[in-house]
Every structure is written in structure tokens, then in C-alpha cells.
Amino acid sequence: MARVVFTSNLRQHVSCPEVSAPGGTVREVLDGVFASNERLRGYVLDDQGELRRHMNVFVDGAMAQDRRHLSDPVGPQSQVYVMQALSGG
Amino acid sequence: MNDQIWVATRKGVFEILRSKAGWRIAKVHFPAQNASMVLHDRRDGALYAALGHGHFGVKLHRSLDGGVKWEEIKAPAYPPKPEGEEWKTWGGKPVPYNLELVWELAAGGADEPGTVWCGTIPGGLFRTRDRGDSWDLIESLWNHPSRTKWFGGGAEFPGIHSVRVHPKDSRHVTVGISCAGIWITRDGGATWTNDGKGMRAEFVPPEHAYSMVVQDPHLLVQSPADPKVLWVQHHNGMFRSGDGGANWTEITDVKPSVFGFAVAAHPKERDTAWFVPAQKDEHRVPVSGQVVVTRTRDGGKSFETLRKGLPQEHAYDLVFRHGLDVDGSGNRLAFGSTTGSLWVSEDQGDSWQTVSEHLPPVYCVRFGKG
């Protein structure tokens, strides 16, 4: 299972501990996390289910490219980081 | 009279209380968070606060105990964007199906407890029937064919900032949109008309100046004393309607300026209203560095300039559209500025006292409980 870490800046708004989640893509992994933490979904994804404009996801150090479908592959030992983009100020 | 004021700012929601010692900041709610809007629902005492977290999106919070405890509730969400659809503004910008800003929260009528209206950017009007547990997009307005003529005013995309529920008919709602003018429903949001005959826009070529859908009402208010009377502080002037919004008369020759954002209507006197003027459009600061409020008591025929207790030199306070409010008695007013000043009057604006000069930029001022 992939290890998923959320930016610490999110903690003031919503519970988001480091978790392990199954899945072969960023979408599958995040859906697995949100299934038990629904409120967190809206902080990371927008109304259309796409990655928020000023958020980034890194998979094993590479920035995920598919912000709409979140189809970037994730391996069973992957490290997934959900971070703020500096574009958001 | 109301002894409590809620102030939404760039860095938190401030609760202001009046005690024997005067008005003071009693508590900061959501410290350091960007709060675009706050509503105290006088029907049931519920409080609502809208926060814009930037990276993490727009969130709504509700308190049912006067602000002791807040809970995050569902924020209005736009429906899935239909495949192949591309709604563009008049200027050709594709409009996102995403909540970008809560620009208005307005309580429904006395006969519909739990109903709250929410105006947003990029132009969606939402309504809850259950105090924010769930929200519905008013699709009849969102999908109106005219929306290809809508465009942003003060923002990249259109925004709904004024929702006025008729005090005697909850199904009759008047809405102000920047920029799409004045919209009225008489059937609870099922159908809408674009009204505003007589409004004039300087920011479009002359052939469009009187088009009702291009108008930029900065704020629309309704007289509780006579709901046929509506006031608008418009992008390039001040307007009044005496027939519920169908026809408008421009108010001219008001000193020091007809430009501004905020307007408030007296709750009991139909001909009394207050505005906070500024040097027009390209400057957006108080005229001559002097903060003043203008008041009419005769339906806009004449105005007094009120300045007692307000800074009269080197003041650069701009008052945004939701930055002025009047209480239920009509005697108390409060307004807050972009440079963090907050003033209160207890004599209908004749004189003012300073509550603070050091708040974060003020977005919304609303009287709370009485």
C-alpha cells in the first residue's frame, strides 16, 4: 500500500494523519483515503473532483501531471505527498 | 437596538459587543482565516461564516450557540460540468464549475425557517432549506440563456452579491449580479426576469449603456418599510427604484461623489438611506482623504454629508460593498474599511465613534443579536 502524507498546513482545518492506502493511481489512492475521511476530499479536490488549482501531488518525488483524472500511476511501495503549490501564495 | 456586530475580515471574524464602557472587540473567531461573509440569522440566531482558504477552497461554518462552538457544514458545490459544455462570459472566458467565493449569505423569509440564500462567484445562486446541511444550485438562473452576456465585475467571473427576500412574500426575491444587473423571481426561484430599466453603464460602448444585463450594481438593498423601494450603489452612480426594481432613477449631483460600494436602507423610513462615497473607479479612496457617509431622508432628492467623528485628513479607507450595516432600529450604523477601521454611530450617522483602526481588511459588517 502507498504511504500518503498531507501538508501540515492542512491540519489546522481538517484531520489528515499520514495513512497507508491501496490503489494503482493517484485517484484510487486518494479515494481510499477520503472514503474514511470525507471532509478531507473538499480540501484537496474541487467541485469537479479535480486537483485544486493551488495543490500539487508528488508520487515518489515526481509531480503528478494529470490534475483532472489523477491517473498518474502509484506503486505498492510509493510515497504520495499532497502539498500546497506556491502558486497559491 | 442591536448591541452586537459581526465583522468578517481578511484575517478572521470579529465579534463586537456594546457594554457600558462602549463598543469593544469581544472575541476573534477563526483567527487569521480569510472570512468573506458572515450572517447572523435573526429568525433563529444561527450564525454562518464563509472562509476562503485559498489552496484548500471555500468552506462554510455554522454555530447554533451564538459562536461558542462552530461546525463545518457543507459548502455549496457546483454540479458536474456537462460534457462538451463551454459557457463563456461575454468576454470569452470559460466559466469554471467551481465555488470560488461566497459573496452573499441572506436569510430566507419569516415563514421558511432554515432557508438561507448564498450568492457566489462564478455566478451561481444556491439555497438551503436545512440551515446549510445541504445546498441546491438554482439552475433556472445558472442556466439562463442570457448568461453568455454575463461577465466579471471586481472579479474574473460573474458574482452574486445581493439577495433580497421580500419581507411579505418569501417567493419574491431580488438579486444583484456583477455583472448581469438586477434579477427578480416571484415564484421562489423557478423563473427569473432581468430588470433594471433606466440603469446606465459607463463601462461599455454607448449602444450597450442601457442594456439591463450589463449593469454592475455594486450592492442592492431593499427598504423593509416599503419593499417597492430599492437602492443600488452602482459602478458608475447611485440609483433608486420605487416600483420594485422594474424602473430606476439615477441619483446625480451628490457630494462628494456618486461612486462607492456600500448602501444601507433604513428599516422603518422608506425614504432614508446611507451611502459611503469614494473617489471614482480609477482611484477608490475617500475624496480628499476624508471619510464621510452620505444620507438622504427624502428618497434621494437631497443628501447630507456626515463626517463627525470620522477621519478628515489622509484617510485611505475604502468601504467594500458589504462593509456597511444598519440595525433593526435604524439608529445604529456600523461600517468597516479596507484599512481596518471600524466605526459605529448611534444617532443615524450624525456622529461616529471609532471601534478600531487596526483590524484586518474588512469585507462584511453585520449587526447581530439585539
Interface residues (C-beta under 8 A of the other chain):
Chain A: N9 L10 H13 V14 R39 G42 Y43 V44 D46 D47 Q48 R52 H54 M55 Q84 A85 G88 G89
Chain B: H53 G54 H55 F56 G57 K59 E72 A75 A77 Y78 P79 P80 K81 Y97 N98 L99
